[in-house]
Amino acid sequence: MDFVAEVSTIVRAATVMLLMLICLSCGETYRPVATPIPPNPPNPALTHVVVVVSDNGSSHSGATTTIDVSGDSAVSQSVVGLMPAQAALVQNGGRVYVANSGDDTVSTFSPSSATPVTTISLPAGSIPTYVATAESATVYVANSGTNTVSAISAITQTLEPPLSGIPVGVNPVSMAETPNEQTLYVANAGTGGTGGSVTSINAINRTVNPAISNAVWVSPVTVVARSDSNRAYVLDQGDGMVSAIDAGTSAVINSVSVGLGANFMLYDPTLNRLYVSNPAKNTVTYLDASNDALAAVVIPIAGPVSVAALPDGTRAYISSATVSGGYVTSTVTVIDALNGRVESTIPVTTVPKVCASNPAELYMAAAADSTRVYVGNCDAGNVAIVQTLSDTLVLQMPAPEGALLSSSGNPIPQNPVFVVAGP
């Protein structure tokens, strides 16, 4: 029993010593320190942007304004070339290309920074009017002066072969590349009695494809590509037809009438729909592009100019202009995209008319998050911003100062002529 008691005493003593050591190890001297690791800071880049192109007359450089969608604020203004006509956002919105019709150049820059602006010179007399691409490495420019299409490397910002341009029809005014990057379609409006045409270009080797069959063109003004790359659609202002081209057979497979004088067409990839405005008939027609029947719904709208469709598929917005006594009154009509019903009309401005006719005035774009619609008000020298939550005009943002002065000696704003939204 003495031996058992002695062992028990030793065990108890060892246990007490162990507990003391554990307690001592819990003191501040030996307690491990947890160092907090802060999370990565958010990306400071803009979430969604819209770029507005403004004209400053034939003798002064134009400008662009980059608008932060979430803040309704101008985050940068870049100086571009003479008489900028149109622009495209490429490389997932990371680069802007502007066609300057007055000095045969293309300006390119980052939308989030005003500088540097790189100027790409085209052959003399090119008169670039349109920029388009579905690629990240190449940008295409339509040259109405030389009846060519130029290819620009988006990597080196230089012209790619053929340096003289790819020959197309007379007066190219619109382009669309299929999303699979296989084919570039060019709408050639024609001029001076020369009829129009549509050119199909192999985007892989930049050669001109055989002529599109089953086609009769008068004055094509717009071409768009369907999101599945299987169809392209051409609006011919001269005969008032929208024609569907089968990309596989390069043949027109159906044409439907939208009325003589129709001059603007937008493809809505969300609803797989075409919107066509016709100021001569005071109508906007939307066509179901999900099949080749192209079933049409016609909406009466006075003086329609441009159309913007919300990416969420809920509504479409139509800018309109009516002229009386030298003044132009601008409005935006809100359409329920599901049934074509007019929901409301938003007054914009009534100002002296100073800009040319469609489509230089009231060009529109919808923000990628569907929260805003932007209207380039050429005559008013500003951009009208419509909040889609309430369908109200929330701001009219002045364009950059122009070279001309008012009677009071203050600079007159430039004239917005094009609006493009980033992804």
PyMOL commands that set and color helices and strands:
alter all, ss='L'
color gray80, all
select helices_A, chain A and resi 2-25
alter helices_A, ss='H'
color red, helices_A
select strands_A, chain A and resi 49-55+61-68+73-82+84-90+95-100+105-109+118-121+128-132+138-143+148-153+159-160+166-167+172-177+183-188+197-202+207-208+220-225+231-236+241-246+251-257+264-268+273-278+283-288+296-300+304-309+315-324+327-336+342-352+363-366+372-377+382-387+392-398+401-405+411-413+415-421
alter strands_A, ss='S'
color yellow, strands_A
deselect
rebuild
show_as cartoon
